[in-house]
Amino acid sequence: MTAPVPLSGPRFQTEPAQLYREMRRDHGAVTPVVLDGDIPAWLVLGYRELHQVTGDPVLFSRDSDLWSQWDRIPDDWPLLPMIGRKQPSILYTVGERHRERAAMISNALEAVDPSELRGYAEKFADELIDAICAKGETDIFADYAMLLPVRVLARLYGFSDEQGPGLVTALNDMIDGRERAIAGQTHLATSMFRLLADRKAEPADDVVSRMLADESGFSDEEIAQDLMVMMAAGHQPTADWIGNSLRLMLTDDRFAASLFGGRNSVADAMNEVLWEDTPTQNVAGRWASRDTQLGGRRIRAGDLLLLGLQGANSDPQVRTDGSALTGGNSAHFSFGHGEHRCPFPAQEVAEVIARTGIEVVLDRLPDIDLAVPAESLTRRPSPWLRGLTELPVRFSPTPALGGASL
Ligand code: HEM
């Protein structure tokens, strides 16, 4: 019996595809892993097995109280913010109340006017390019991709344009997890509660007002928690989707044509990234509500199962001919599956922000090229979200367009 695999280390950064292949070879579709502090869990890498787990929210629950390991988890466990004790957000809500909550969020996002969304994305993307276009070189990940999604989301949710830059800094500080993280989180939470109070007094045509108008009786505290999830879960994966797609287009000859005019392959690159280099590699998690079998493994009540989205996307059982599954095929697991998947309207919002963001780069900086050798590009050290540390590019300097406003 091979020892469980530590869910950490540089190989998640440097060669994840090879690592998932080895895990599958040595352990099968449901791999035993250990988290920080020697905490055991299962990583579900099989496409069919992941379908089973995400499709049965009663047997494989989102209720973290079920976890058998809580007495071994210290208060300062580094994974607590992600695997967390039950927080009052949608993420850890189950059953009928979860369905009502997901409907509240979906309805509020679904009412976003697509052309207005596209307009905001273009406006903020143009502003960000204005700040860099005269320089002839930049880190297009840090100075662009990491600044765009949160600006657009903040505007959709109901924040004013003046609040935008402060929210961008606060959210990125929080995600960064270093000394400014708590201050960032506090700024975000305070801003959320202020916005809720403002919209209660005077509703407007925005996501927050629609969530407040929902009739399922969610408290301000619950709505604020969900807004935090919608900000954080929305921003970073969308920023990484932009970064990973631009990297692919700048390093792979198959996409060179679209850098010089053609647009079709922006969508192709974005879809290929979701299959091969997805922003959410592994997601925590589900807890077994009773003893069961999965992929030939005996799972005990209270066990933690991690969703191996990238592993399942590359499962040879479904990828017998890799090329047939990319192109327009979107049967990947990159947005999850089942009741707790990323809400469909959220997926659409993310897609518009990412596609518009990439198109604006190609329109405004048409001769953009990598400023470093492709092999020197590195990823952030994480088994969870997969994104670049930086994406240095150069281009012919061009003048700014100036403040076109909506
Ligand atoms: C506008 C952008 C986005 C918003 C507002 C958003 C929002 C959300 C929310 C609220 C959930 C929780 C659903 C629930 O528990 O019922 C969720 C789940 C999820 N999101 Fe998104 N999201 C966005 C973009 C993305 C992107 C770009 C990706 C990856 C490419 C992604 C991947 C996921 C995944 C994998 C889950 C499911 C986790 C699970 O099954 O436990 N999301 N998202």
Boltz pocket constraint, residues with backbone or C-beta under 6 A from the ligand:
constraints:
  - pocket:
      binder: B
      contacts: [[A, 90], [A, 91], [A, 92], [A, 98], [A, 102], [A, 105], [A, 153], [A, 226], [A, 229], [A, 230], [A, 231], [A, 233], [A, 234], [A, 235], [A, 237], [A, 238], [A, 241], [A, 278], [A, 279], [A, 280], [A, 283], [A, 284], [A, 285], [A, 307], [A, 333], [A, 334], [A, 335], [A, 336], [A, 337], [A, 339], [A, 340], [A, 341], [A, 342], [A, 343], [A, 346], [A, 347], [A, 349], [A, 350]]
      max_distance: 6.0
